[in-house]
Structures are given as structure tokens and as C-alpha cells.
Amino acid sequence: MGATKLRVAFIGAGQIAEKVHLPVLSQMKDKVELVSIADTALEKAERLAGKFLIETTFQDYNEMLSRVGPDAVWVCTTNKFHASASLAALRSKCHVFCEKPPAMNEVEARQMLTAAEEEGRILSFNFNYRFRGETLAIKKFIEGGELGEIYVCTAQAIRRRGIPGWGSFTNRDLQGGGPVADIGVHMIDLALHLMDFPEPKSIVASTYRKIGNRKGIGLMGKWNPHGFTVEDSAFGLVKFRNGATMIIETAYALNTKERSVMNLHLHGDRAGASLFPPEVYTEMHGELIDINLPFIETGDGHKRSIEAFVENCFGNVLPIPTAAEACVVQKILDGFYESADLDKTIEL
Ligand SMILES: NC(=O)c1ccc[n+]([C@@H]2O[C@H](COP(=O)([O-])OP(=O)(O)OC[C@H]3O[C@@H](n4cnc5c(N)ncnc54)[C@H](O)[C@@H]3O)[C@@H](O)[C@H]2O)c1
């Protein structure tokens, strides 16, 4: 690592790099130097290099890694390339901050974990919901024992008509899946994080493609129904070895009331909680009460997530998603699709 600053390079110059990561990192000039950006579509890398004053651009990330020698690499590609790009960066002795989902499958996620361990580098993932103020607040109740044993949770990532009209989010070969892998993964990770990563035992799930495969109203841009190879909604149930259960409900398009729901409901034997908005449901003095937290600072989860990773690169250990945790998340995603594809319960 450079004497004072973390030399950061990007692989993938799409919308998440432009709208989230580069704006945050470019405000961290005392700690971070943006040294290079690679994208197979070179013009996208060049545009962002101009906008964020990044020194060099490449079409081939391997060339970037060998010629620039960054300290840390942000992997912001289409999901299919998370593993190959992260592995190349880790083997080039870089710390890696990879977008979610971790990979296309658990095998890839384990290869990434092994590479990070062998190279002694930090590998983490942008599970930004862990860093939201609501999560940090509810976590205090959980750690304080107020919820007791959490034995059921419902993870929801449901959009009424939110099929992404950009990128390759509707292409299963490139993304690994639809709403489960793209948005459900955030709430699945959040549930595991708040339940202290119980070991999954089995999963049963169903996926549907009922709306995305025809023309329709798009609240997140226009998509091509002919290239729509992912599920548009999916529902699953995970059982854990400690007896707990997670219900997963996720959709890009579903005939339902709300435009969008991203939430996690936790049910413990002493209290329950929802995350967005943060509330706790319990009993006191013989009465049922709801506790809400109207004054917490919700904050920007992405910003805190990025800052925590950077601090870790400087040797300041702050809690961040680990590569081992990512393997558990990926195991659940794999099981979810396998169960739906084979129409049976999968032992995990
Ligand atoms: N954490 C979040 O909330 C969040 C939100 C949106 C997207 N994401 C994730 O970010 C990633 C990118 O999403 P996006 O919306 O920016 O998509 P995008 O399609 O806008 O950008 C992806 C970019 O990767 C580039 N690319 C593809 N293969 C490459 C390769 N082999 N080498 C170099 N570049 C390559 C593409 O040309 C494109 O510019 C996805 O994994 C997505 O799941 C995360």
C-alpha cells in the first residue's frame, strides 16, 4: 500500500460505480487515490475517468492490475464476472471490495475466500443494508437480549413493477438469477447477520415468470420481455440447524399494493422487530407495546459500508461482511434456485 493513501482501482464502470462508489471515494481524498478504471466497454471507463479524475483506463482488467498495481480493487461488474475479477485482483495482492451478490454460485464464492486467505488480503462485499442506521439501531436491541431467541424472520424485497431497464439484470446467464440474487440477497444477508449467521439446513422455494416475459408498465425503465430469462417473483423457506426459519419473498414484478417493499421482520420469544422503519413489538406491564425510533439517523448505508472497508485496508478492524459469510449467503441462493428448478426440498 502507498505510504499514506489507498490506491484504488475499479473493475466495472456501470451505474453503481458512477452513482455510489466513485462519489463516496472521491470525497475521501485524504485516504484514497483513484488510480485506474477498467471496463470491457472502454468508453464507459473513459467517461467515468473524466468525471472522477481517474488517472488511467483499461479495457482488460488483467493489464490494469499488472501495470497499475493498485492496493485495493472495487469489483462492480455484471455478476458473472465478480469471481473472475475478484480472483485476479486477490492474486495480484489487492484487497477486494466486491458488489453483491458475491458470485454466481457457492463454488466461486469459496474460491474467492480461499484466494483471500492464501494471499492474506481482505475480501468483502457491499451488503450496504447492514450499515443503515435502522439496522444499527435494531442490532442494539438484539445484542441487548430484548428480542430473546429469534426463531422466525421474513425477508422481503418486493417490487410491484420494478424490472431494471438497464444493465443485464434480466439475463440469468449473466446475473445468476433475478430478484432473489439481485435484491432478495440484501435482505437474506441482513437476516443472517442479525440472527448471527445460523447454519442453514434445508430450503424449499418456488420461482415464477408471469409478468416479465410480456410487455408491460416499467417503473424502473423499459425491459426487453424477449430476453427475460430470470424469475420475476420468488418465494422460499429456509430451515436452520438451530430450529429457526426464514421466509423469503421477493419480486421484480408482482401484482401487489406497494410500489416497493424492502424489509426484514424478526420474531423473537421476547419481542419482534421490523427494520424499515425500525420498530420493536413487545409486552410491558401486562400490555402489548410498540417501540418506534423516530429520531435515529438513518444515514447512507453505502457510504458507511465503503468507509468501513477502507478503514480495514488501513488495519483498523471494523465489522464488515466477511468472505466466509458470503459463502453462506451464496449457499442459500444456490439452494433457492435448485429447489425451484427441481421442484423439491434441498438439503444445504
Ligand atoms: N449494493 C447495491 O445496492 C447494488 C445496487 C445496484 C447494483 N449492484 C451491483 O453492482 C453490479 C453492477 O451493477 P450496475 O447496475 O452498475 O450494472 P451496469 O450494467 O450498469 O454495470 C456493469 C458494468 O460492468 C462492465 N463489465 C462487465 N463485464 C466486465 C468485465 N469482464 N470486465 C470489466 N467490466 C465489465 C459492463 O460493461 C458495465 O459497464 C452488479 O453486480 C449489481 O448486482 C449493487
The ligand as an SDF file (V2000), in Angstrom:
LIG
                    3D

 44 48  0  0  0  0  0  0  0  0999 V2000
  -25.3350   -2.8250   -3.4320 N   0  0  0  0  0  0  0  0  0  0  0  0
  -26.3690   -2.4030   -4.1530 C   0  0  0  0  0  0  0  0  0  0  0  0
  -27.3700   -1.9420   -3.6280 O   0  0  0  0  0  0  0  0  0  0  0  0
  -26.2960   -2.5040   -5.6600 C   0  0  0  0  0  0  0  0  0  0  0  0
  -27.1370   -1.7160   -6.4480 C   0  0  0  0  0  0  0  0  0  0  0  0
  -27.0390   -1.8300   -7.8380 C   0  0  0  0  0  0  0  0  0  0  0  0
  -26.1400   -2.7300   -8.4110 C   0  0  0  0  0  0  0  0  0  0  0  0
  -25.3460   -3.5120   -7.6100 N   0  0  0  0  0  0  0  0  0  0  0  0
  -24.4340   -4.4980   -8.1960 C   0  0  0  0  0  0  0  0  0  0  0  0
  -23.4050   -3.8320   -8.9210 O   0  0  0  0  0  0  0  0  0  0  0  0
  -23.0210   -4.6180  -10.0400 C   0  0  0  0  0  0  0  0  0  0  0  0
  -23.0870   -3.7550  -11.2890 C   0  0  0  0  0  0  0  0  0  0  0  0
  -24.4010   -3.2590  -11.4260 O   0  0  0  0  0  0  0  0  0  0  0  0
  -24.7010   -1.9690  -12.3100 P   0  0  0  0  0  0  0  0  0  0  0  0
  -26.0810   -1.5500  -12.0110 O   0  0  0  0  0  0  0  0  0  0  0  0
  -23.6000   -0.9900  -12.1740 O   0  0  0  0  0  0  0  0  0  0  0  0
  -24.6840   -2.6340  -13.7560 O   0  0  0  0  0  0  0  0  0  0  0  0
  -24.1810   -1.9960  -15.1210 P   0  0  0  0  0  0  0  0  0  0  0  0
  -24.6200   -2.9260  -16.1750 O   0  0  0  0  0  0  0  0  0  0  0  0
  -24.5790   -0.5600  -15.1840 O   0  0  0  0  0  0  0  0  0  0  0  0
  -22.5820   -2.0390  -14.9750 O   0  0  0  0  0  0  0  0  0  0  0  0
  -21.8050   -3.1980  -15.0980 C   0  0  0  0  0  0  0  0  0  0  0  0
  -20.5340   -2.8210  -15.8280 C   0  0  0  0  0  0  0  0  0  0  0  0
  -19.6190   -3.9210  -15.7970 O   0  0  0  0  0  0  0  0  0  0  0  0
  -18.9580   -3.9460  -17.0430 C   0  0  0  0  0  0  0  0  0  0  0  0
  -18.3620   -5.2590  -17.2490 N   0  0  0  0  0  0  0  0  0  0  0  0
  -18.9990   -6.4270  -17.4980 C   0  0  0  0  0  0  0  0  0  0  0  0
  -18.0980   -7.4220  -17.5900 N   0  0  0  0  0  0  0  0  0  0  0  0
  -16.8860   -6.8760  -17.3800 C   0  0  0  0  0  0  0  0  0  0  0  0
  -15.5720   -7.3970  -17.3390 C   0  0  0  0  0  0  0  0  0  0  0  0
  -15.3380   -8.7060  -17.5320 N   0  0  0  0  0  0  0  0  0  0  0  0
  -14.5410   -6.5510  -17.1160 N   0  0  0  0  0  0  0  0  0  0  0  0
  -14.7770   -5.2350  -16.9100 C   0  0  0  0  0  0  0  0  0  0  0  0
  -16.0080   -4.6830  -16.9290 N   0  0  0  0  0  0  0  0  0  0  0  0
  -17.0420   -5.4980  -17.1660 C   0  0  0  0  0  0  0  0  0  0  0  0
  -20.0570   -3.5990  -18.0510 C   0  0  0  0  0  0  0  0  0  0  0  0
  -19.5370   -3.1790  -19.2970 O   0  0  0  0  0  0  0  0  0  0  0  0
  -20.7640   -2.4730  -17.3060 C   0  0  0  0  0  0  0  0  0  0  0  0
  -20.2220   -1.2080  -17.6000 O   0  0  0  0  0  0  0  0  0  0  0  0
  -23.9470   -5.8320  -10.0720 C   0  0  0  0  0  0  0  0  0  0  0  0
  -23.2820   -6.9200   -9.5150 O   0  0  0  0  0  0  0  0  0  0  0  0
  -25.1060   -5.4230   -9.1820 C   0  0  0  0  0  0  0  0  0  0  0  0
  -25.6960   -6.5170   -8.5100 O   0  0  0  0  0  0  0  0  0  0  0  0
  -25.4080   -3.3910   -6.2670 C   0  0  0  0  0  0  0  0  0  0  0  0
  1  2  1  0
  2  3  2  0
  2  4  1  0
  4  5  1  0
  4 44  2  0
  5  6  2  0
  6  7  1  0
  7  8  2  0
  8  9  1  0
  8 44  1  0
  9 10  1  0
  9 42  1  0
 10 11  1  0
 11 12  1  0
 11 40  1  0
 12 13  1  0
 13 14  1  0
 14 15  2  0
 14 16  1  0
 14 17  1  0
 17 18  1  0
 18 19  2  0
 18 20  1  0
 18 21  1  0
 21 22  1  0
 22 23  1  0
 23 24  1  0
 23 38  1  0
 24 25  1  0
 25 26  1  0
 25 36  1  0
 26 27  1  0
 26 35  1  0
 27 28  2  0
 28 29  1  0
 29 30  1  0
 29 35  2  0
 30 31  1  0
 30 32  2  0
 32 33  1  0
 33 34  2  0
 34 35  1  0
 36 37  1  0
 36 38  1  0
 38 39  1  0
 40 41  1  0
 40 42  1  0
 42 43  1  0
M  CHG  2   8   1  16  -1
M  END
$$$$
